[in-house]
C-alpha cells in the first residue's frame, strides 16, 4: 500500500509551522507566527465561559409534565445565554427570556446542553429537546404538547383493546406532529441523545467462570443513541491510502422523524397502558446490547422498568468527549424530593410489621437499584476525575518548568522497560475482550516470560515504543510508535494544561490570552477527534475472524493493521500539530519558554505517561482519562422566595399533582397539568440560578423577579388578579388534601366520569365499587363539607345502595338461570 501522506491542516497552521522551523530560538515568542499556529479555518470571537450540561432525565409517569416545565426553562436559558433575540420567543415569554439574558450576562457564561439521557417520560422530554437543539429550533412547544398528549380523555378516546388501555397510535401522531412542526434555525448544535427501553424478549449473554464452566444471564435492557455531529471526522480508504475526512452525523433531520417518533413511543410505553412496539426501526441506533452480539429486534416497552436513571451512557460519553474551553456539568432531573423521610417501620418492632407493609416493600425496593447504582457510578467517576498523580505532575511542569523536568526524565527512563511491558499486556487485554465470544470472569493469564521478552525484543513493531530510552527524549514524530491510547492521553494532557492556562487568563482578565488559549483548545481537540476516529477503525479491524495462534503472532497481526492503516505517519502528524499549537500558546502566555520544539512538549508528556501508566493494571492502562465535572440534582425540593413561609416551606414534591394517585393524577386534568408545568419551570429556575449566581448577594432578588415573570407567563386559572396569590391559594388547598380529597373535591365531575373510560365494557362491573369509594371518601370528609355536600352524600349513599342491590339481584337471577339451564340440558 502506498505511504500515507501527512494530514492536511489549515493553511495558516502550515505557514506558522514553516516559520517556526526557520524561527531563531532566541527570537521573542508571541509574534504573529507563533500566534497563528492554532488558527482554525473560521475566525473566532472572544468566547464566554461555557457550561456544558449533560442531562440525565428520570421517568415518572404523569410527572413528565413537571419535567416538561424543567425542559422548557432549560431551553430558554440555553438560547438566552447564546444571545438569541427576544423576538424569537412568544410574546408572553419575553420577560422571562430577558431576565435569563441578564443572568447569563452577569455570570459571563453561555450554557450548552450537548448530552441528554432519558427514560420513559424523561426520554420523551429529552428527545424533544435534543431534536430542537439539533435542528436549531427557535422554540419548543412543550406546554401545548403536554396539555394535549398527557390528557387521559384524549388517550382513551378509542376505548381499550385486548392489548392496551390507551391509544398508542394517537400518542405517536401527536409526537410526530410536534417534531414535524419544529421551526428550523440557521444553525444546529452538537448533541447526543440516549433513550432506554425494556425488551420483552431478553436474549442471554454467555459467561465463563474461572473453572471454565459456562453459564448465561438474560439482559432485557435496550438503549438507543442519536447524534448530531456537524463537525467530526472519519478515517477511510480513499483508494490511494487512508485519509482523515470531515464527516457529519445527523440523526435528527426530517428524514429521521419517524425513527425518533418510534423511539419516543418505545421509551414511554408504560406497561398495560400502551401496547409494546417493535424496535426493528431502531436497530441502526441501538448501542445496548452491543452490535457485535447481533441480537435480533425485540418488542419493547417503557425504559423505566429496568433503568429509570440512565447515568452510565452520559458518564461514558463525557469521558469520550473533549470540547472547547468549557466546564462540564452532569445534571440529574428527578421529580422527587431531595432528602427522604424516615421509613414507615422505623420505630416498629419486627412483630409489629404487617403483611401488607412487607409486601409493599418487596415490590418497591427493586426500583432503588438502578438509581443507587447510578449515583455510585457518579461518585466513582468524581473520585477518579479529581486531582490525581497525572494532574499533579502536569501542574508541576507548568508551575516549575525546567526545575521538575530533570527528575521526571530520570524517573521515566528508569521505568521505561516496565512501561513497555505494561503496554504489551494492555494491548493483549484489549484484544482478548474485543474478540471474546464468551465473557470470561477470570483473571487474564499473562504470556510466559520467554514469549513476553520475545515480543519486547522485536524491533519492527510500530505500536510499541522502541526498546531504546532515547525515544523519551527524541520521540520521533514522523513515525509515531507509542500506540493510539497513549496518543489520546497525550492530547488530553495538553488540553488539561491549556485549561489551566485559560483559567489563569480569566482570573487576570487577560482578554487576548483568553482568545489565544481558547483557539488552542479547539485546535488540539480537533486532533483528538481525529485520533479517536482512527482508533474506531483499528478496533474494528482487530476483531479477528480467526484469532492468531499465539502472542507473538498476535503482535505481528496488530503490527500489520497499524502499517496498512498508515497509523505511524498519520498519528505522528496529528501529535506534532497539537504540540506545535500548544508550544506557541504557552509562549504567548509567557509559560514554559524553555520548550523550543514540539518534540520537547511531546517528550515531557511522555514522561508523564510512563510515570503514571507503568504499573497500571492492563484494563486501566487502556482507559481514557475521565474529565472533571460537577454534579447537580434538579428536583422539586424548594418553594422559592415567593412561597417561603412556615406552612409551605416543607411541601417539596407534594406541591405537584403528578405525585398524587400513584403518579397518574396529572393525566386527569388540564388545569393540574398547567400547575405542574409551571412548577417545573419554577424549580428549574431556582436550581439554575443557585448554580450560575453562586455566592452573589442579589441572587434571591433575581429569583423572585424571575419566578414572578414565570407565573405571569403561565397565567394559571384561579381567583384574583395576581398570579402569585392564585398559586398560593392552590398550594394551601393541596397542603390540606389527601389523594382521595383531590379526586373527589378538586377533580371536575366530567373528568371523574372519564376515569373508567379506559376499561371499556368492564365499567359496568367496576362502577358500583367506584361509587362506594366516592361515598366512603365523602363520608370521611363530612366534617369539612357544608350542608349541601352532606345532602349530596346522603343521596349518593341511597343511590349506591340501590345500585348494589340491583347488581346483587341480577347476579342471583343469572345464577338461577344458569342452574335451570344445566338441569334442562343434562
Legacy VTK file of the C-alpha trace (Angstrom):
# vtk DataFile Version 3.0
C-alpha trace
ASCII
DATASET POLYDATA
POINTS 826 float
0.000 0.000 0.000
1.312 3.498 -0.797
2.671 5.515 2.081
0.024 7.700 3.685
0.627 11.394 3.157
0.588 13.768 6.111
-2.757 15.004 7.330
-3.785 18.316 5.818
-4.086 21.297 8.177
-5.405 24.821 7.688
-3.140 27.000 5.554
-2.445 29.350 8.468
-1.196 26.406 10.542
1.095 25.174 7.761
2.575 28.663 7.303
3.126 29.042 11.047
4.744 25.630 11.180
7.135 26.536 8.384
8.028 29.803 10.079
8.630 28.014 13.360
11.094 25.630 11.709
13.012 28.671 10.454
12.498 30.535 13.713
15.534 31.528 15.766
15.164 30.157 19.321
16.346 33.457 20.692
13.606 35.468 18.974
10.835 36.631 21.268
7.707 34.489 21.377
4.246 35.867 20.828
4.849 37.045 17.272
2.285 36.609 14.541
3.870 33.342 13.508
3.522 31.832 16.905
0.047 33.142 17.476
-1.267 31.695 14.216
-0.155 28.133 14.878
-3.547 27.330 16.422
-5.618 29.190 13.859
-8.685 27.419 12.547
-10.425 27.928 9.249
-13.082 30.177 10.754
-12.419 33.370 12.751
-13.106 33.228 16.435
-14.562 35.861 18.696
-13.817 36.245 22.378
-15.562 33.236 23.957
-17.705 33.382 27.042
-17.148 30.938 29.836
-19.059 27.822 28.759
-21.041 25.455 30.937
-21.760 22.237 29.058
-24.620 20.355 30.647
-25.143 16.619 30.335
-28.736 15.856 31.349
-29.992 12.660 32.967
-33.814 12.699 32.957
-35.758 10.342 35.184
-39.049 8.612 34.429
-42.166 9.413 36.433
-45.483 8.698 34.633
-47.544 11.923 34.812
-44.630 13.732 36.456
-43.496 14.026 32.844
-45.453 17.302 32.834
-43.226 18.723 35.591
-40.157 17.578 33.628
-41.625 19.284 30.565
-41.562 22.553 32.520
-37.942 21.938 33.517
-37.033 21.242 29.885
-38.820 24.403 28.769
-36.825 26.559 31.189
-33.507 24.907 30.327
-34.166 25.615 26.671
-34.957 29.283 27.390
-31.707 29.663 29.353
-29.699 27.909 26.636
-30.905 30.240 23.906
-30.849 33.379 26.047
-27.230 32.768 27.083
-26.039 32.405 23.479
-27.530 35.764 22.541
-30.746 34.953 20.653
-33.093 37.886 20.068
-36.170 38.100 22.355
-38.393 38.228 19.265
-37.594 34.533 18.651
-39.847 33.538 21.585
-43.606 34.125 22.034
-44.573 37.475 23.475
-45.648 36.093 26.861
-42.168 34.553 27.329
-40.086 37.629 26.509
-39.936 38.981 30.053
-38.562 35.659 31.304
-36.210 35.471 28.324
-34.747 38.931 29.019
-34.216 38.037 32.672
-32.266 34.938 31.628
-30.176 37.104 29.324
-29.469 39.376 32.286
-28.434 36.382 34.407
-26.158 34.997 31.675
-24.524 38.386 31.196
-23.967 38.777 34.922
-22.462 35.289 35.169
-20.477 35.831 31.926
-21.466 32.373 30.775
-23.006 30.525 27.862
-24.961 27.383 28.681
-24.917 24.499 26.214
-26.707 21.173 26.509
-24.808 18.616 24.449
-25.611 15.235 26.060
-29.077 14.035 27.083
-30.055 10.672 28.529
-33.653 9.918 29.389
-36.026 7.116 30.160
-39.808 6.910 29.935
-41.203 10.421 30.482
-37.675 11.783 30.745
-36.795 10.102 27.460
-39.689 11.817 25.704
-38.777 15.260 27.072
-35.108 14.649 26.300
-35.901 13.579 22.744
-37.891 16.746 22.107
-35.127 18.955 23.485
-32.356 17.133 21.584
-34.313 17.414 18.330
-34.837 21.125 18.898
-31.114 21.630 19.566
-30.064 19.576 16.543
-32.496 21.315 14.197
-31.791 24.788 15.541
-35.442 25.196 16.509
-36.370 28.616 17.816
-38.912 27.485 20.403
-40.088 24.159 21.803
-43.920 23.977 22.165
-43.712 21.824 25.272
-46.538 23.494 27.166
-49.046 22.856 24.392
-47.768 19.326 23.860
-48.182 18.228 27.468
-51.576 19.827 27.837
-52.739 17.699 24.904
-50.721 14.475 24.924
-50.968 13.895 28.675
-54.788 14.035 28.672
-56.460 10.801 29.753
-59.602 11.860 27.898
-57.710 12.080 24.588
-55.584 8.970 25.142
-58.671 6.863 25.851
-60.950 8.173 23.064
-60.837 4.904 21.114
-61.510 2.817 24.184
-59.436 -0.137 25.332
-58.376 -3.136 23.333
-57.256 -6.549 24.465
-53.648 -5.342 24.172
-53.624 -1.936 25.919
-55.832 0.500 27.789
-54.716 3.672 25.967
-54.299 4.686 22.340
-50.593 4.474 21.472
-51.211 5.411 17.823
-52.765 8.731 18.841
-49.766 9.341 21.121
-47.367 8.724 18.193
-49.409 11.031 15.995
-49.115 13.901 18.468
-45.329 13.477 18.870
-44.930 13.234 15.099
-46.841 16.489 14.699
-44.621 18.313 17.187
-41.412 17.080 15.533
-42.677 17.889 12.042
-43.735 21.412 13.025
-40.460 22.385 14.714
-39.183 25.623 13.206
-35.689 25.172 11.802
-32.983 27.664 12.620
-29.944 28.634 10.609
-27.530 26.833 12.935
-27.673 23.484 14.682
-25.511 22.402 17.592
-23.739 19.242 18.620
-25.889 16.952 20.751
-26.069 13.261 21.650
-29.274 11.638 22.887
-29.665 8.309 24.698
-33.100 6.794 25.311
-33.840 3.491 27.010
-36.435 0.774 26.573
-37.139 -2.668 28.025
-37.295 -5.740 25.792
-39.883 -8.417 26.445
-37.567 -10.984 24.847
-34.170 -10.622 26.505
-31.544 -12.771 24.803
-28.981 -14.293 27.111
-25.309 -13.416 27.294
-22.730 -16.177 27.750
-20.164 -16.141 30.581
-17.365 -18.410 31.719
-16.173 -18.745 35.292
-12.623 -19.369 36.495
-13.073 -23.143 36.273
-14.145 -22.927 32.625
-17.840 -23.629 33.312
-20.315 -21.833 31.091
-23.439 -20.033 32.253
-25.657 -17.297 30.909
-27.711 -14.309 32.072
-30.601 -12.525 30.402
-30.437 -8.834 29.630
-33.708 -7.063 28.778
-32.159 -3.585 28.710
-32.201 -1.620 25.467
-30.525 1.679 24.699
-30.556 3.788 21.542
-28.250 6.655 20.587
-28.967 9.558 18.251
-26.259 12.066 17.352
-25.916 15.407 15.693
-22.226 15.955 14.942
-21.839 18.781 12.402
-18.029 18.706 12.655
-16.359 15.375 13.229
-14.003 13.121 11.292
-13.784 9.641 9.885
-10.811 7.620 8.731
-11.340 5.831 5.440
-9.540 4.266 2.496
-9.618 6.659 -0.442
-8.018 4.201 -2.867
-4.639 5.921 -2.735
-4.332 5.485 1.010
-6.129 6.030 4.293
-7.104 9.643 4.970
-8.981 11.655 7.558
-12.015 13.366 6.125
-14.508 15.800 7.652
-17.704 13.997 8.456
-21.130 14.983 9.740
-23.556 12.727 11.603
-27.147 13.986 11.504
-29.697 11.700 13.144
-32.314 14.409 13.800
-33.183 15.520 10.271
-36.671 15.338 8.758
-35.722 12.003 7.225
-35.285 10.593 10.752
-38.580 11.879 12.158
-40.335 8.518 12.005
-37.443 6.786 13.785
-37.453 9.448 16.502
-41.218 9.051 16.930
-40.759 5.293 17.333
-38.049 5.879 19.952
-40.367 8.222 21.870
-43.192 5.694 21.691
-40.892 2.886 22.858
-39.307 4.582 25.848
-42.677 5.908 27.134
-44.752 2.733 26.582
-45.940 2.315 30.152
-46.856 -1.355 30.736
-50.551 -2.200 30.274
-51.373 1.418 29.406
-49.646 1.211 25.994
-49.025 -1.728 23.719
-45.341 -2.698 23.249
-43.726 -1.759 19.920
-41.110 -3.358 17.691
-37.608 -1.976 17.940
-36.768 -3.060 14.383
-36.726 0.557 13.030
-34.266 1.420 15.829
-31.659 -1.291 15.255
-29.221 1.046 13.472
-29.239 3.285 16.552
-29.101 0.589 19.238
-25.947 0.632 21.356
-27.023 -1.870 24.011
-26.761 -4.793 23.556
-23.530 -4.354 21.609
-23.927 -4.696 17.871
-21.257 -7.396 17.887
-23.696 -9.671 19.751
-26.056 -9.499 16.748
-29.175 -9.607 18.924
-32.398 -9.546 16.833
-35.128 -6.939 17.204
-37.484 -7.382 20.148
-40.791 -5.974 21.262
-40.029 -3.210 23.755
-41.868 -1.224 26.393
-41.173 1.530 28.917
-37.454 2.038 29.619
-38.107 2.867 33.265
-38.982 -0.755 34.065
-35.276 -1.645 34.378
-33.356 1.616 34.114
-35.106 4.658 35.495
-31.942 6.718 35.944
-29.646 6.170 32.911
-26.372 7.644 34.179
-23.957 5.191 32.564
-24.179 6.401 28.927
-23.779 10.029 29.998
-20.692 9.293 32.098
-19.162 7.260 29.269
-19.904 9.988 26.730
-18.319 12.799 28.740
-15.223 10.604 29.100
-15.015 10.244 25.308
-15.896 13.845 24.562
-13.496 16.735 24.752
-14.656 20.118 23.597
-13.698 23.734 23.795
-12.950 25.784 26.911
-15.914 24.647 28.997
-16.903 23.473 32.458
-18.661 20.110 32.414
-21.818 19.648 34.492
-23.845 16.455 34.943
-27.405 17.428 35.882
-29.888 14.878 37.203
-33.518 15.911 36.651
-35.660 13.876 39.050
-39.245 14.689 40.154
-38.856 13.735 43.799
-37.762 15.416 46.999
-34.104 15.603 47.877
-33.944 14.347 51.471
-36.035 11.225 52.058
-38.340 10.827 55.030
-37.818 8.055 57.545
-39.146 4.620 56.653
-42.646 3.834 57.922
-41.297 0.946 60.009
-38.508 2.916 61.659
-39.930 2.761 65.199
-41.675 -0.615 64.937
-40.601 -3.984 66.249
-40.417 -6.849 63.776
-43.591 -8.447 65.161
-45.473 -5.163 64.591
-44.828 -5.019 60.822
-47.900 -6.055 58.875
-48.023 -8.423 55.923
-49.174 -5.534 53.721
-46.113 -3.422 54.650
-43.704 -6.257 53.903
-45.350 -6.997 50.542
-45.354 -3.331 49.518
-41.660 -3.023 50.418
-40.786 -6.121 48.391
-42.483 -4.597 45.338
-40.832 -1.176 45.679
-37.278 -1.925 46.827
-36.074 -3.206 43.404
-36.772 0.261 41.987
-33.946 1.740 44.051
-31.274 -0.456 42.424
-30.735 1.475 39.184
-30.844 4.873 40.935
-28.446 3.793 43.682
-26.034 2.176 41.212
-26.180 5.307 39.046
-25.304 7.563 41.971
-22.498 5.215 42.980
-21.165 5.367 39.410
-21.243 9.175 39.581
-19.385 9.054 42.886
-16.725 6.753 41.400
-16.260 8.949 38.316
-15.951 12.047 40.520
-13.298 10.318 42.591
-11.182 9.307 39.594
-11.722 12.656 37.832
-10.438 14.710 40.734
-6.847 15.651 41.488
-4.531 12.691 40.878
-0.908 11.915 40.111
-1.231 12.898 36.448
-2.720 16.283 37.319
-0.080 16.898 39.951
2.747 16.113 37.532
1.301 18.359 34.838
0.784 21.249 37.246
4.348 20.891 38.466
5.569 21.063 34.881
3.519 24.190 34.307
4.437 25.924 37.559
8.090 24.939 37.999
9.102 24.186 34.423
12.706 23.097 33.929
13.201 22.581 37.689
10.971 19.491 37.536
11.989 18.121 34.156
15.290 16.554 35.108
13.817 14.441 37.902
10.842 13.378 35.777
13.057 12.399 32.862
15.369 10.296 35.045
12.424 8.572 36.734
10.727 7.885 33.390
13.926 6.388 31.972
14.205 4.104 34.995
10.625 2.868 34.480
10.750 2.679 30.691
11.225 -1.091 30.486
8.298 -1.672 32.849
6.174 0.688 30.772
6.845 -1.250 27.550
5.906 -4.462 29.330
2.696 -2.844 30.622
1.816 -1.730 27.081
2.102 -5.269 25.720
-0.136 -6.650 28.475
-2.684 -3.836 27.994
-2.928 -4.408 24.230
-3.372 -8.147 24.748
-6.119 -7.479 27.296
-7.977 -5.214 24.877
-7.695 -7.771 22.068
-8.936 -10.540 24.330
-12.006 -8.514 25.317
-12.896 -7.414 21.794
-12.548 -10.943 20.358
-14.206 -12.877 23.173
-17.282 -14.852 22.161
-17.912 -15.564 25.833
-17.337 -13.054 28.634
-14.673 -14.547 30.860
-14.881 -13.895 34.597
-11.348 -14.857 35.457
-8.012 -13.097 35.682
-6.284 -12.919 32.313
-3.298 -15.215 32.026
-0.028 -13.464 31.264
2.033 -14.964 28.447
5.108 -16.898 29.541
8.061 -14.658 30.351
10.055 -16.015 27.415
7.266 -15.125 24.945
6.858 -11.691 26.522
10.592 -10.995 26.132
10.360 -12.202 22.559
7.611 -9.662 21.795
9.519 -6.855 23.527
12.672 -7.706 21.569
11.031 -7.250 18.167
12.342 -4.063 16.522
9.740 -3.532 13.824
6.590 -3.197 15.967
5.062 0.194 15.145
2.525 0.084 18.019
5.139 -0.400 20.775
7.729 2.211 21.834
11.301 1.352 20.723
13.500 -0.517 23.153
15.954 2.384 23.482
15.258 5.027 26.104
16.308 7.655 23.582
12.681 7.815 22.394
11.815 9.528 25.686
13.941 12.495 24.591
13.531 12.332 20.814
10.075 10.818 20.311
10.338 10.742 16.506
7.059 12.361 15.466
7.492 11.480 11.806
6.711 7.866 12.764
4.625 7.624 15.934
5.323 4.325 17.696
3.598 4.742 21.029
0.131 3.458 20.055
-3.282 5.098 19.940
-4.391 5.147 23.580
-1.152 6.881 24.703
-1.685 9.393 21.873
-5.193 10.078 23.178
-3.896 10.563 26.720
-1.108 12.842 25.478
-3.608 15.096 23.700
-5.869 15.070 26.761
-2.915 16.129 28.898
-2.279 19.049 26.558
-5.931 20.017 26.891
-5.610 19.849 30.687
-2.635 22.234 30.603
-4.460 24.559 28.224
-7.449 24.672 30.549
-5.123 25.652 33.393
-3.744 28.459 31.227
-7.274 29.539 30.346
-8.330 29.619 33.986
-5.378 31.833 34.881
-6.001 34.119 31.924
-9.589 34.612 33.048
-8.525 35.244 36.633
-6.286 38.083 35.422
-8.904 39.248 32.864
-6.357 38.883 30.050
-8.783 39.013 27.126
-6.193 38.497 24.387
-4.732 35.490 26.144
-8.228 34.063 26.718
-8.799 34.246 22.975
-5.417 32.672 22.203
-5.823 29.752 24.630
-9.437 29.123 23.565
-8.363 28.768 19.942
-5.622 26.362 21.011
-8.092 24.210 22.947
-10.283 23.881 19.872
-7.331 23.043 17.628
-5.941 20.376 19.973
-9.437 18.983 20.392
-9.670 18.580 16.612
-6.501 16.470 16.704
-8.019 14.360 19.482
-11.219 13.796 17.489
-9.126 12.595 14.553
-7.188 10.146 16.714
-10.478 8.832 18.090
-11.728 8.319 14.530
-8.594 6.317 13.711
-8.957 4.249 16.886
-12.508 3.347 15.890
-11.236 1.825 12.622
-8.435 -0.029 14.404
-10.831 -1.599 16.906
-12.996 -2.848 14.078
-10.053 -4.291 12.151
-8.633 -6.052 15.205
-11.773 -8.112 15.688
-10.408 -11.268 14.119
-12.426 -13.800 12.169
-9.794 -16.276 13.281
-7.663 -15.493 16.326
-3.856 -15.773 15.954
-2.390 -18.964 17.454
-0.107 -17.253 19.959
1.040 -13.920 21.490
3.857 -13.359 19.001
1.608 -13.960 16.018
-0.962 -11.652 17.594
1.641 -8.877 17.959
2.626 -9.235 14.302
-1.013 -9.141 13.178
-1.619 -5.917 15.131
1.524 -4.524 13.540
0.149 -5.314 10.070
-3.065 -3.440 10.886
-1.136 -0.351 12.030
1.072 -0.461 8.935
-1.767 -0.971 6.472
-3.711 1.918 8.009
-0.638 4.217 7.891
-1.091 4.973 11.569
2.512 5.914 12.492
2.711 8.766 9.972
-0.894 9.950 10.395
-0.937 9.990 14.200
2.590 11.423 14.259
1.457 14.416 12.217
-1.568 14.937 14.487
0.524 14.826 17.672
3.108 17.117 16.058
0.436 19.675 15.099
-1.100 19.656 18.583
2.312 20.031 20.256
3.190 22.903 17.929
-0.085 24.627 18.743
0.462 24.164 22.471
4.029 25.408 22.214
3.004 28.677 20.592
0.152 29.178 23.062
2.370 28.549 26.084
4.928 31.026 24.759
2.163 33.549 24.178
1.123 33.030 27.789
4.713 33.526 28.976
4.882 29.936 30.206
7.258 27.046 29.533
9.601 29.162 27.426
12.334 26.562 27.828
10.382 24.290 25.444
11.663 25.289 21.992
10.388 22.485 19.773
7.203 20.410 19.516
9.402 17.411 20.346
10.168 18.987 23.743
6.445 19.202 24.511
5.794 15.609 23.446
8.781 14.300 25.415
7.516 15.902 28.626
4.039 14.433 28.074
5.589 11.006 27.503
7.418 11.236 30.824
4.040 11.773 32.495
2.641 8.828 30.518
5.412 6.490 31.662
5.310 7.623 35.301
1.520 7.157 35.600
0.977 4.020 33.490
3.957 1.749 34.122
2.265 -0.215 36.892
-1.387 0.350 35.934
-3.478 -2.833 35.576
-3.901 -3.805 31.890
-7.576 -2.834 31.808
-6.845 0.565 33.405
-3.899 1.202 31.091
-6.275 1.208 28.107
-8.883 3.504 29.694
-9.494 7.078 28.645
-8.926 9.786 31.216
-12.127 10.842 32.939
-12.694 14.617 32.796
-13.535 16.723 35.808
-17.212 17.547 36.177
-19.710 18.925 38.644
-22.836 17.014 39.664
-26.111 18.869 40.208
-29.515 17.495 41.115
-32.610 19.351 39.939
-35.767 18.379 41.792
-38.944 19.891 43.309
-37.446 20.279 46.782
-37.662 24.048 47.277
-40.534 26.512 47.285
-38.536 29.563 46.236
-38.638 33.060 47.763
-42.290 33.752 46.822
-43.647 30.919 48.988
-41.016 30.765 51.707
-43.473 30.507 54.619
-43.808 28.129 57.550
-46.911 26.413 56.201
-45.436 25.761 52.729
-41.664 25.511 53.086
-41.745 21.732 53.639
-44.203 20.878 50.867
-41.461 19.828 48.450
-42.708 17.387 45.831
-46.146 17.274 47.500
-46.939 20.527 45.714
-47.249 18.546 42.448
-50.425 16.868 41.246
-48.265 14.390 39.338
-47.179 12.845 42.632
-50.766 12.024 43.571
-52.700 8.838 42.807
-49.599 6.721 42.210
-48.116 9.361 39.879
-51.095 9.362 37.489
-53.066 12.392 38.707
-51.703 14.966 36.228
-53.228 12.942 33.377
-56.711 13.680 34.730
-56.984 17.471 34.435
-55.627 20.116 32.067
-55.584 22.583 34.949
-53.486 20.223 37.052
-51.023 19.771 34.181
-50.692 23.539 33.885
-49.897 23.728 37.617
-47.178 21.049 37.406
-45.669 22.546 34.246
-45.395 25.924 35.965
-43.656 24.342 38.964
-41.236 22.565 36.642
-40.209 25.974 35.367
-40.024 27.486 38.860
-37.926 24.617 40.225
-35.584 24.743 37.234
-35.121 28.485 37.697
-34.302 28.016 41.393
-31.598 25.401 40.818
-30.109 27.071 37.749
-29.813 30.435 39.495
-28.164 28.815 42.511
-25.675 27.248 40.081
-24.995 30.305 37.905
-25.072 33.034 40.567
-23.476 31.123 43.433
-22.274 33.489 46.133
-23.857 36.641 44.658
-25.804 38.745 47.142
-28.668 39.629 44.799
-29.393 36.011 43.843
-32.630 35.796 45.835
-33.913 39.074 44.434
-33.196 37.835 40.891
-35.017 34.580 41.657
-38.023 36.478 42.984
-38.255 38.566 39.816
-37.820 35.517 37.604
-40.451 33.487 39.460
-42.982 36.302 39.190
-42.295 36.594 35.468
-42.775 32.820 35.010
-46.111 32.876 36.859
-47.267 35.791 34.698
-46.252 33.860 31.578
-48.135 30.734 32.701
-51.212 32.713 33.851
-52.803 29.818 35.723
-56.572 29.988 36.390
-57.920 30.948 39.786
-59.493 33.753 41.790
-57.774 37.115 41.880
-55.600 39.187 39.560
-52.173 38.345 40.996
-50.730 35.053 39.618
-48.626 34.656 42.754
-51.680 34.813 45.004
-53.520 32.339 42.777
-50.626 29.910 43.151
-50.512 30.490 46.917
-54.197 29.643 47.230
-53.742 26.449 45.239
-50.767 25.402 47.382
-52.811 25.885 50.567
-55.510 23.709 49.096
-53.030 20.977 48.094
-51.374 21.052 51.501
-54.613 20.106 53.231
-55.796 17.489 50.722
-55.129 13.782 50.570
-55.196 11.927 47.242
-58.824 10.980 47.933
-59.757 14.595 48.584
-58.102 15.694 45.360
-60.113 13.205 43.312
-63.454 13.913 44.992
-63.309 17.669 45.599
-60.832 19.124 43.104
-61.358 16.971 40.013
-64.227 18.106 37.774
-67.200 15.732 37.611
-66.702 15.130 33.880
-63.134 14.022 34.457
-64.257 11.692 37.241
-66.762 10.086 34.883
-63.978 9.577 32.313
-61.708 7.816 34.800
-63.163 4.442 33.873
-63.283 5.007 30.127
-60.063 3.014 29.501
-61.818 -0.059 30.981
-64.443 -0.144 28.222
-67.261 -2.627 28.910
-65.780 -3.576 32.257
-67.052 -0.255 33.581
-70.439 -1.856 34.278
-68.875 -4.232 36.777
-66.490 -1.717 38.338
-68.886 1.239 38.604
-70.626 0.191 41.864
-67.291 -0.182 43.624
-66.217 3.281 42.445
-69.469 4.754 43.752
-68.822 3.063 47.061
-65.318 4.518 47.133
-66.647 8.024 46.487
-69.222 7.606 49.219
-66.512 6.495 51.636
-64.351 9.490 50.848
-67.196 11.965 51.167
-68.342 10.381 54.422
-64.822 10.558 55.811
-64.580 14.230 54.869
-68.139 15.129 56.020
-66.982 17.345 58.870
-65.117 19.529 56.419
-68.088 19.818 53.988
-71.098 22.102 54.046
-74.784 21.124 54.280
-75.170 20.837 50.532
-72.249 18.443 50.290
-73.675 16.340 53.136
-77.056 16.233 51.416
-75.412 15.083 48.177
-73.533 12.468 50.183
-76.808 11.111 51.607
-78.401 10.979 48.176
-75.318 9.274 46.785
-75.427 6.652 49.535
-79.053 5.917 48.683
-78.195 5.594 45.007
-75.229 3.312 45.701
-77.266 1.051 47.940
-79.908 0.764 45.231
-77.269 0.103 42.561
-75.605 -2.590 44.655
-78.973 -4.208 45.344
-79.756 -4.286 41.634
-76.327 -5.708 40.907
-76.723 -8.458 43.509
-80.256 -9.251 42.308
-79.020 -9.510 38.717
-76.222 -11.818 39.803
-78.651 -14.087 41.704
-81.054 -14.145 38.771
-78.250 -15.047 36.406
-77.060 -17.845 38.673
-80.569 -19.287 38.956
-80.989 -19.191 35.181
-77.675 -20.933 34.714
-78.629 -23.710 37.142
-82.000 -24.160 35.407
-80.294 -24.412 32.016
-77.899 -27.045 33.309
-80.793 -29.071 34.754
-82.682 -28.949 31.454
-79.752 -29.999 29.306
-78.013 -32.600 31.449
LINES 1 827
826 0 1 2 3 4 5 6 7 8 9 10 11 12 13 14 15 16 17 18 19 20 21 22 23 24 25 26 27 28 29 30 31 32 33 34 35 36 37 38 39 40 41 42 43 44 45 46 47 48 49 50 51 52 53 54 55 56 57 58 59 60 61 62 63 64 65 66 67 68 69 70 71 72 73 74 75 76 77 78 79 80 81 82 83 84 85 86 87 88 89 90 91 92 93 94 95 96 97 98 99 100 101 102 103 104 105 106 107 108 109 110 111 112 113 114 115 116 117 118 119 120 121 122 123 124 125 126 127 128 129 130 131 132 133 134 135 136 137 138 139 140 141 142 143 144 145 146 147 148 149 150 151 152 153 154 155 156 157 158 159 160 161 162 163 164 165 166 167 168 169 170 171 172 173 174 175 176 177 178 179 180 181 182 183 184 185 186 187 188 189 190 191 192 193 194 195 196 197 198 199 200 201 202 203 204 205 206 207 208 209 210 211 212 213 214 215 216 217 218 219 220 221 222 223 224 225 226 227 228 229 230 231 232 233 234 235 236 237 238 239 240 241 242 243 244 245 246 247 248 249 250 251 252 253 254 255 256 257 258 259 260 261 262 263 264 265 266 267 268 269 270 271 272 273 274 275 276 277 278 279 280 281 282 283 284 285 286 287 288 289 290 291 292 293 294 295 296 297 298 299 300 301 302 303 304 305 306 307 308 309 310 311 312 313 314 315 316 317 318 319 320 321 322 323 324 325 326 327 328 329 330 331 332 333 334 335 336 337 338 339 340 341 342 343 344 345 346 347 348 349 350 351 352 353 354 355 356 357 358 359 360 361 362 363 364 365 366 367 368 369 370 371 372 373 374 375 376 377 378 379 380 381 382 383 384 385 386 387 388 389 390 391 392 393 394 395 396 397 398 399 400 401 402 403 404 405 406 407 408 409 410 411 412 413 414 415 416 417 418 419 420 421 422 423 424 425 426 427 428 429 430 431 432 433 434 435 436 437 438 439 440 441 442 443 444 445 446 447 448 449 450 451 452 453 454 455 456 457 458 459 460 461 462 463 464 465 466 467 468 469 470 471 472 473 474 475 476 477 478 479 480 481 482 483 484 485 486 487 488 489 490 491 492 493 494 495 496 497 498 499 500 501 502 503 504 505 506 507 508 509 510 511 512 513 514 515 516 517 518 519 520 521 522 523 524 525 526 527 528 529 530 531 532 533 534 535 536 537 538 539 540 541 542 543 544 545 546 547 548 549 550 551 552 553 554 555 556 557 558 559 560 561 562 563 564 565 566 567 568 569 570 571 572 573 574 575 576 577 578 579 580 581 582 583 584 585 586 587 588 589 590 591 592 593 594 595 596 597 598 599 600 601 602 603 604 605 606 607 608 609 610 611 612 613 614 615 616 617 618 619 620 621 622 623 624 625 626 627 628 629 630 631 632 633 634 635 636 637 638 639 640 641 642 643 644 645 646 647 648 649 650 651 652 653 654 655 656 657 658 659 660 661 662 663 664 665 666 667 668 669 670 671 672 673 674 675 676 677 678 679 680 681 682 683 684 685 686 687 688 689 690 691 692 693 694 695 696 697 698 699 700 701 702 703 704 705 706 707 708 709 710 711 712 713 714 715 716 717 718 719 720 721 722 723 724 725 726 727 728 729 730 731 732 733 734 735 736 737 738 739 740 741 742 743 744 745 746 747 748 749 750 751 752 753 754 755 756 757 758 759 760 761 762 763 764 765 766 767 768 769 770 771 772 773 774 775 776 777 778 779 780 781 782 783 784 785 786 787 788 789 790 791 792 793 794 795 796 797 798 799 800 801 802 803 804 805 806 807 808 809 810 811 812 813 814 815 816 817 818 819 820 821 822 823 824 825
